[in-house]
Amino acid sequence: MEFVQARDALRKSPDFAELDSSVMGVLLLTAEEVELAAGEVLFEQGVDSGDRFCLLVAGELSVGGTGGLEIARLSPGALAGEIGIVSPQKKRTAGVRAATACAVLQWHFGALPEAARQVLRPHLEKVAFERLATGLQ
């Protein structure tokens, strides 16, 4: 993935729209590019969330509930994994797999600079709350 593509994905994502340019810059510089083949698991439901969250850049992700039933399909610009970051249980509330070949930008929350984490945590809480309130749409 090219730098310009990653930058544009961050800028166009409605989930990152409210962040200031300094935090966006940190995210851009610390992003890890991950390519997923169709069917590959990104997050497994019920397991320790660790501290990863992702921005879908290309392809589609399938969000699955209990029994593997698809409860949502994510398109480019959507975040995945934010609920696991802010959940007190630190468990993945849903599984996420690549519905098609995908490219994501991934971050390890704990590896981000403290100043960025202080801005991102309430932002991720807001995104997670909105996502849960609207049924992951």
Buried (B, 14 or more C-beta within 10 A) or exposed (E): BEEEBBBEBBBEBEBBEEBEEEBBBBBBEBBEEBBBEEEEEBBBBEEEBBBBBBBBBBBBBBBBBEEEEEBBBBEBBBBBBBBBBBBEEEEBBBBBBBBBBBBBBBBEBEEBEEEBBEBBBEBBBBBBEEBEEEEBE
